[in-house]
């Protein structure tokens, strides 16, 4: 992993699938690696999961805190609000 990449690791469960799709849609530079029990996502400098994108995919309101139900670990600073969950590095 590059020193400027942020990291998000999710459990490989059904609830994580739309999160991964939203991440890929909103962060085209993200690299997704599927492992047997987890999904490892790296992205240069910043990765954002937008509530709006998730809501489009799942057809209901989505609270960014729901991401934590699938979260294994992350690397970076976290900015979480009602409309997004962002991991970033201050460079």
N, C-alpha and C positions, 0 to 999 in steps of 0.2 A: 504494500500500500504506500503510495506517495505521501510524503509528509504533509502536503496541503489538502489531501482528500479527507472528507468527512466519511463516517461509517455509520450505517444503520443495519442492525441484524434483527430480523424478525423470526418468530417461530414459523415453521412451514405448516400452517393450518389454514383452513378455508377462509377465516376472517382476514387473513393477511393478503389473499389474492387481489382483492380490489385496491388495497393500499399499494401493492407493487405496481399495478396498472396505472394508478394515479401518479405515482412517483415517476414512472417511465414517461407518461404523457407530459408532466410539468417540468421534468428534468431530463431532457433528451441525452445529456452527456453522462447520465448515471449508468453504472455498470452493475448488472444484476447477476449474481452467482447463486444457483440453486444447489443446496447441499441436502443430504438426507433428512435432517431435522430442522434446518434453518435456511433462511434466505438472506444472503449477505449483499448489501448494496453500498457501493462506494461512489463518490461524486466529488469532482474538484471544488474545493472551497465552501460550497453551500448546497444544501438539499432541502426542498420545501415540499410538504404535503399540504395541498390546499383543500379546505373543507368543501369548497364549491365543486372541485373535481370529484372528490369522493362522493358527494351527494348525487352528482350526475350518474356515477357508476352504480351506486347501490339503491338509488331511488327513494332515499329518505334523508332526514337531517343527520349530520355526522358531527360529533364533538371530537376535536383533535385529541382529547385525553383517551379516546378509545384506542388509539395507537398503542398506548402503554399496555394494553391487554395482551398484545402479541410481541412486545419488545423483549429482546434478549439483552442487547447492549448497544451502545452507541459511542462514537468518538467525535467530540466537537462541543461547542457551546449550544445551548438550547434556547430558542425563543418560541414560546407557545402562547397562542391567543385563541379567541373564539373562531377565527377563520383560517388558521394555519398552524403547522408544527414545522419548525425550521431548525436545522442543525447547520452550524457554520463555524469557521475559524476566523478570528481577527488576525489579519496579516498586515 
